[in-house]
Amino acid sequence: QVQLVESGGGLVQAGDSLRLSCVASGRTFSSYAMGWFRQAPGKERESVAALSASGDGLLYADSVKGRFTISRDNAKNTVYLQMNSLKPEDTAIYYCARSSSTSVRGPFNSWGQGTPVTVSS
């Protein structure tokens, strides 16, 4: 079973930037689409961004378009989420996930433990 480990979360101020990392175990990282999800207190988990196995297919939630960027480094089995111009509304636990296919449509069925992001106003 794949193991995903997120890092990079923390407490920042509105307008700041933060970069999340997710390191995946296994030997077939490049064969799967990867995604970032988040869950705010009292809210449902939502999709933030996704990246196809090839790195050419991208999907972003409307709320983060123009501010967040997902990328991957297959040589390091790592996916990143660069978050700029952070807003208090971005406060949530952020989860890394792996798709069962190459598609950004998923389904995403493997999850990391989550890393908290808190944005103060």
C-alpha positions as CSV (number, residue, x, y, z in Angstrom):
1,Q,0.0,0.0,0.0
2,V,1.3,3.5,-0.9
3,Q,2.3,5.7,2.0
4,L,1.9,9.5,1.7
5,V,3.6,11.9,4.1
6,E,2.7,15.6,4.0
7,S,4.8,18.5,5.5
8,G,5.1,22.2,5.3
9,G,2.0,23.4,7.1
10,G,2.0,26.0,9.8
11,L,0.7,29.3,11.0
12,V,1.1,32.3,8.6
13,Q,-0.5,35.7,8.1
14,A,-2.8,36.7,5.4
15,G,-0.9,37.4,2.2
16,D,1.9,35.1,3.0
17,S,3.1,32.1,1.1
18,L,3.5,28.5,2.0
19,R,4.7,25.4,0.2
20,L,3.4,22.0,1.1
21,S,5.2,18.8,0.2
22,C,4.0,15.2,0.0
23,V,6.5,12.3,-0.3
24,A,5.1,9.1,-1.6
25,S,6.4,5.6,-1.1
26,G,6.5,3.0,-3.8
27,R,8.1,2.6,-7.2
28,T,5.3,3.7,-9.6
29,F,4.7,7.2,-8.5
30,S,4.9,8.5,-12.0
31,S,2.0,6.3,-13.0
32,Y,-0.6,8.1,-10.9
33,A,-2.3,11.4,-10.8
34,M,-1.9,13.3,-7.5
35,G,-4.0,15.7,-5.7
36,W,-4.4,18.0,-2.7
37,F,-7.6,18.2,-0.6
38,R,-8.5,20.3,2.4
39,Q,-11.0,20.2,5.2
40,A,-11.8,23.2,7.3
41,P,-13.4,22.9,10.8
42,G,-17.0,22.0,10.4
43,K,-16.8,21.7,6.6
44,E,-16.7,18.9,4.2
45,R,-13.4,17.8,2.6
46,E,-12.9,19.5,-0.8
47,S,-10.6,19.2,-3.7
48,V,-8.0,21.9,-4.0
49,A,-5.8,20.8,-6.9
50,A,-4.9,17.8,-9.0
51,L,-2.1,16.9,-11.4
52,S,-2.1,14.1,-13.9
53,A,0.6,11.4,-14.1
54,S,2.2,13.1,-17.1
55,G,2.2,16.4,-15.4
56,D,0.3,18.0,-18.3
57,G,-3.3,17.8,-16.9
58,L,-4.2,20.3,-14.2
59,L,-7.3,20.9,-12.1
60,Y,-7.8,23.7,-9.6
61,A,-10.7,24.7,-7.4
62,D,-12.1,28.1,-8.4
63,S,-11.3,29.4,-4.9
64,V,-7.5,28.9,-5.4
65,K,-7.0,29.5,-9.1
66,G,-4.3,32.1,-9.6
67,R,-3.0,31.6,-6.1
68,F,-2.1,27.9,-5.7
69,T,0.2,25.8,-8.0
70,I,0.5,22.1,-7.9
71,S,3.6,20.4,-9.2
72,R,5.4,17.1,-9.0
73,D,9.0,15.8,-9.1
74,N,8.8,12.2,-10.1
75,A,12.5,11.6,-9.4
76,K,11.8,12.5,-5.8
77,N,8.4,10.9,-5.6
78,T,7.1,14.2,-4.4
79,V,4.1,16.4,-5.1
80,Y,4.0,20.1,-4.0
81,L,1.4,22.7,-3.4
82,Q,2.7,26.2,-3.6
83,M,0.2,28.5,-1.9
84,N,0.5,32.3,-2.4
85,S,-1.6,35.2,-1.3
86,L,-3.0,33.1,1.5
87,K,-6.4,34.1,3.0
88,P,-8.0,33.2,6.3
89,E,-10.5,31.1,4.3
90,D,-7.6,28.8,3.3
91,T,-7.3,27.6,6.9
92,A,-7.8,23.9,6.9
93,I,-6.1,20.5,7.2
94,Y,-4.5,19.8,3.9
95,Y,-4.3,16.2,2.6
96,C,-2.2,14.7,-0.1
97,A,-3.9,12.0,-2.1
98,R,-3.1,9.6,-4.9
99,S,-5.4,8.7,-7.7
100,S,-6.0,5.1,-8.7
101,S,-5.4,6.1,-12.3
102,T,-3.5,8.7,-14.4
103,S,-6.5,11.0,-14.5
104,V,-7.1,14.1,-12.4
105,R,-10.7,12.9,-12.1
106,G,-9.6,10.1,-9.8
107,P,-10.8,8.3,-7.9
108,F,-8.4,9.3,-5.2
109,N,-8.2,6.5,-2.8
110,S,-4.9,6.8,-0.9
111,W,-4.4,9.5,1.6
112,G,-1.8,11.1,3.8
113,Q,-2.2,12.0,7.4
114,G,-2.7,15.7,6.7
115,T,-0.8,18.9,7.6
116,P,-2.6,21.9,9.2
117,V,-2.5,25.3,7.6
118,T,-3.7,28.3,9.7
119,V,-3.9,31.8,8.1
120,S,-4.4,34.7,10.5
121,S,-6.0,37.9,9.4
